């Protein structure tokens, strides 16, 4: 990957930080804590937090006070961290067991429950979160079709959806936020294209549309979401593969810009980020091209202002900071920063 500029960085001191970037590094078993300085358009290292296991999926509480990190090495567990409101640094609060190696974790809208989806264990689970922000014991465990991968609650906190990569489906569950219990919904499943490998999904801010990325074919499916009935209706199918792609697709992550105008998706074989314009009236996607990025880009994230995107490479062990052009969503590389080994998940927050 060629960058227009490579900015030198020194280690940051204890200065206050307003926008924080958290990156999990599986093989070095730590979390990189970075400050995104919007004034200088740079990433600055703040600290490296050791976790003692193969850390992968991360989740931030709705109030931005806590960070949760799932370890995919045995013993499988989730580590709870407090986020310092002034600096963004992490303080370990405790650990709790997880039911298996989890590909994805997320909290519900209240921050009282932690969902998890297990790719090798073919299951989803719910853990309670106490008033101090610490995850507790496993409260519910549900077997799924093969290779559960992503799990998220809708904004109304009424439904929880989970992907099955091996079963090519999205399962829909009713959620009781008072008890933390998932129960069967009808229809229980939305079948996705055969051999697409349903992986990650996102809703738009208005909760009118859902975007689903297929790992095995790099397809992007667009659905209309009915939040009253918990149902999905297919609208569009397109691809995150670059023109002339040759090889085995291996799509990974997708995110919408905060204003909902652009959607980005990462593909690991080509090491590219695809971008799409979102039609505000229909939710449909218009392909806008690809940007070469870090080697094997499993994870990336967009900052809350919508001005920056940070992508990490599992095989490059580095991150690239991009400026997002508001006129067309194009990505302009600003800086490259070395991280720990096998960076794979990115969370970006503004401190409360």
Residue pairs with C-beta under 8 A, 6 or more apart in sequence:
1 271
1 292
1 293
1 294
1 295
1 316
1 320
1 333
1 336
3 320
3 333
3 335
3 336
4 332
4 333
5 333
5 334
5 335
6 335
6 336
7 42
7 334
7 335
9 42
9 43
9 44
9 45
9 335
9 337
11 45
12 35
12 44
12 45
12 46
14 87
15 87
16 86
16 87
17 35
17 37
17 44
17 46
17 87
17 88
17 351
18 35
18 38
18 350
18 351
19 35
19 36
19 37
19 38
19 303
19 304
19 305
19 348
19 349
19 350
19 351
20 33
20 34
20 35
20 36
20 46
20 83
20 88
20 348
20 349
20 350
20 351
21 32
21 33
21 34
21 35
21 36
21 43
21 301
21 303
21 310
21 319
21 346
21 347
21 348
22 31
22 32
22 33
22 34
22 58
22 60
22 67
22 90
22 346
22 347
22 348
22 349
23 31
23 32
23 34
23 299
23 310
23 312
23 319
23 339
23 340
23 343
23 345
23 346
24 31
24 55
24 56
24 57
24 58
24 69
24 343
24 344
24 345
25 31
25 32
25 55
25 317
25 339
25 340
25 341
25 342
25 343
25 344
26 54
26 55
26 56
26 72
26 341
26 342
26 343
26 344
27 54
27 340
27 341
27 342
28 340
28 341
28 342
29 50
29 51
29 52
29 53
29 54
29 55
29 73
30 48
30 49
30 50
30 51
30 55
30 340
31 48
31 49
31 51
31 55
31 58
31 67
31 69
31 90
32 45
32 48
32 339
32 340
32 343
33 45
33 46
33 47
33 48
33 49
33 88
33 89
33 90
34 43
34 44
34 45
34 46
34 319
34 337
35 43
35 44
35 46
35 88
36 42
36 43
36 303
36 308
36 310
36 321
36 348
37 43
37 44
38 303
38 305
38 307
38 308
41 308
41 321
41 323
41 334
41 335
42 321
42 334
42 335
43 310
43 319
43 321
43 335
43 337
45 337
46 87
46 88
46 89
47 89
47 90
48 340
49 81
49 90
49 92
51 69
51 71
51 79
52 71
53 71
53 72
53 73
53 77
54 71
54 72
54 73
55 69
55 70
55 71
55 72
55 79
56 70
56 71
56 72
56 102
56 103
56 344
56 345
57 69
57 70
57 102
57 103
57 104
57 105
57 345
58 67
58 68
58 69
58 70
58 105
58 345
58 346
58 347
59 67
59 68
59 105
59 106
59 107
59 114
59 347
60 66
60 67
60 68
60 83
60 107
60 347
60 349
61 67
61 68
61 107
61 111
61 129
61 133
62 107
62 109
62 110
62 111
63 111
63 352
64 83
64 349
64 350
64 351
64 352
65 82
65 83
65 85
65 133
65 352
66 80
66 81
66 82
66 83
66 93
66 111
66 129
66 133
67 80
67 81
67 83
67 90
67 347
68 78
68 79
68 80
68 81
68 105
68 107
68 114
68 135
69 78
69 79
69 81
70 76
70 77
70 78
70 98
70 102
70 105
70 116
71 77
71 78
71 79
71 98
72 101
72 102
72 103
73 101
75 97
76 97
76 98
76 99
76 100
76 101
76 102
77 95
77 96
77 97
77 98
78 95
78 96
78 98
78 102
78 105
78 114
78 116
78 127
78 135
79 92
79 94
79 95
80 92
80 93
80 94
80 95
80 96
80 129
80 133
80 134
80 135
81 90
81 91
81 92
81 93
82 90
82 91
82 93
82 133
83 89
83 90
83 349
83 351
84 90
84 91
85 351
85 352
86 351
88 351
93 132
93 133
93 134
94 134
94 135
96 127
96 134
96 135
96 136
96 137
97 137
97 138
98 116
98 125
98 127
98 138
99 116
99 118
99 121
99 123
99 125
99 138
99 141
100 118
100 120
100 121
100 123
100 125
101 118
101 119
101 120
101 121
102 116
102 117
102 118
102 119
102 125
103 117
103 118
103 119
103 148
103 149
103 150
104 116
104 117
104 149
104 150
104 151
104 200
105 114
105 115
105 116
105 117
105 151
106 114
106 115
106 151
106 152
106 153
107 113
107 114
107 115
107 129
108 115
108 153
108 157
108 160
108 175
108 177
108 180
109 153
109 155
109 156
109 157
109 177
110 157
110 177
111 129
111 133
112 128
112 129
112 177
112 180
113 126
113 127
113 128
113 129
113 139
113 177
113 180
114 126
114 127
114 128
114 129
114 135
115 124
115 125
115 126
115 151
115 152
115 153
115 160
115 162
116 124
116 125
116 126
116 127
116 151
117 123
117 124
117 144
117 148
117 149
117 150
117 151
117 162
117 163
118 124
118 125
118 148
119 147
119 148
119 149
119 165
120 147
121 148
122 143
122 144
122 145
122 146
122 147
122 148
122 166
123 141
123 142
123 143
123 144
123 148
124 141
124 142
124 144
124 148
124 151
124 162
124 182
125 138
125 140
125 141
125 142
126 138
126 139
126 140
126 180
126 181
126 182
127 135
127 136
127 137
127 138
127 139
128 135
128 136
128 137
128 139
128 180
129 135
129 136
130 136
139 180
139 181
140 180
140 181
140 182
142 182
144 162
144 164
144 167
144 171
145 164
145 166
145 167
145 169
145 171
146 164
146 165
146 166
146 167
147 164
147 165
147 166
147 167
147 197
148 162
148 163
148 164
148 165
149 162
149 163
149 164
149 165
149 198
149 199
149 200
149 215
150 162
150 163
150 199
150 200
150 201
151 160
151 161
151 162
151 163
152 160
152 161
152 201
152 203
153 159
153 160
153 175
154 160
154 161
154 203
154 207
154 225
154 227
154 230
155 203
155 207
155 227
156 207
156 227
157 175
157 177
158 174
158 175
158 227
158 230
159 172
159 173
159 174
159 175
159 185
159 227
159 230
160 172
160 173
160 174
160 175
160 182
161 170
161 171
161 172
161 173
161 201
161 210
162 170
162 171
162 173
163 169
163 170
163 171
163 198
163 199
163 200
163 201
163 212
164 170
164 171
164 198
165 197
165 198
165 199
165 215
165 216
166 197
167 198
168 191
168 192
168 193
168 194
168 195
168 196
168 197
168 198
169 189
169 190
169 191
169 192
169 198
170 189
170 190
170 192
170 198
170 201
170 212
170 232
171 188
171 189
171 190
172 185
172 187
172 188
172 189
172 190
172 230
172 231
172 232
173 182
173 183
173 184
173 185
174 182
174 183
174 184
174 185
174 230
175 181
175 182
176 183
185 230
187 231
190 223
190 232
192 198
192 212
192 214
192 221
193 214
193 217
193 219
193 221
193 237
195 216
195 217
196 214
196 215
196 216
196 217
196 219
196 221
197 214
197 215
197 216
197 217
198 212
198 214
198 215
199 212
199 213
199 214
199 215
199 251
199 252
200 212
200 213
200 252
200 253
200 254
201 210
201 211
201 212
201 213
201 254
202 210
202 211
202 254
202 255
202 256
202 263
203 209
203 210
203 211
203 225
204 210
204 211
204 256
204 260
204 278
204 283
205 256
205 258
205 260
206 260
207 225
207 227
208 224
208 225
208 283
209 222
209 223
209 224
209 225
209 235
209 283
210 222
210 223
210 224
210 225
210 232
211 220
211 221
211 222
211 223
211 254
211 256
211 263
211 285
212 220
212 221
212 222
212 223
213 219
213 220
213 240
213 251
213 252
213 253
213 254
213 265
214 220
214 221
214 251
215 249
215 250
215 251
215 252
216 249
216 251
217 239
217 249
217 251
218 239
218 240
218 241
218 249
218 250
218 251
218 265
218 267
219 237
219 238
219 239
219 240
219 251
220 237
220 238
220 239
220 240
220 254
220 263
220 265
220 276
220 285
221 234
221 236
221 237
222 234
222 235
222 236
222 237
222 238
222 283
222 284
222 285
223 232
223 233
223 234
223 235
224 232
224 233
224 235
224 283
225 231
225 232
226 232
226 233
235 282
235 283
235 284
236 284
236 285
238 276
238 285
238 287
239 287
240 251
240 254
240 265
240 266
240 267
240 274
241 249
241 267
241 270
241 274
242 267
242 270
242 272
242 274
242 290
245 269
245 270
247 269
247 270
248 269
249 267
249 269
250 267
250 268
250 269
251 265
251 266
251 267
251 268
252 266
252 267
252 268
252 297
252 298
252 299
253 265
253 266
253 297
253 298
253 299
253 300
254 263
254 264
254 265
254 266
255 263
255 264
255 300
255 301
255 302
256 262
256 263
256 264
256 278
256 302
257 263
257 264
257 302
257 306
257 324
257 329
258 302
258 304
258 305
258 306
259 306
260 278
260 280
261 277
261 278
261 280
261 329
262 275
262 276
262 277
262 278
262 288
262 324
262 329
263 275
263 276
263 278
263 285
264 273
264 274
264 275
264 276
264 300
264 302
264 309
264 329
265 273
265 274
265 276
266 272
266 273
266 274
266 293
266 297
266 298
266 299
266 300
266 311
267 273
267 274
267 297
268 296
268 297
268 298
268 314
270 290
271 292
271 293
271 294
271 295
271 296
271 297
271 313
272 290
272 291
272 292
272 293
272 297
273 290
273 291
273 293
273 297
273 300
273 309
273 311
273 331
274 287
274 289
274 290
275 287
275 288
275 289
275 290
275 291
275 329
275 330
275 331
276 285
276 286
276 287
276 288
277 285
277 286
277 288
277 328
277 329
278 284
278 285
278 286
279 285
279 286
288 328
288 329
288 330
291 322
291 330
291 331
293 300
293 311
293 313
293 320
294 311
294 312
294 313
294 316
294 318
294 319
294 320
295 313
295 314
295 315
295 316
296 313
296 314
296 315
296 316
297 311
297 312
297 313
297 314
298 312
298 314
298 344
298 345
299 311
299 312
299 343
299 344
299 345
299 346
300 309
300 310
300 311
300 312
300 346
301 309
301 310
301 346
301 347
301 348
302 308
302 309
302 324
302 348
303 309
303 310
303 348
303 350
304 348
304 349
304 350
305 350
306 324
306 326
307 323
307 324
307 326
308 321
308 322
308 323
308 324
308 348
309 321
309 322
309 324
309 331
310 319
310 320
310 321
310 322
310 346
310 348
311 319
311 320
311 322
311 346
312 318
312 319
312 339
312 343
312 344
312 346
313 319
313 343
314 342
314 343
314 344
317 338
317 339
317 340
317 341
317 342
317 343
318 336
318 337
318 338
318 339
318 343
319 336
319 337
319 339
319 343
319 346
320 333
320 335
320 336
320 337
321 333
321 334
321 335
321 336
321 337
322 331
322 332
322 333
322 334
323 331
323 332
323 334
324 330
324 331
324 332
325 331
325 332
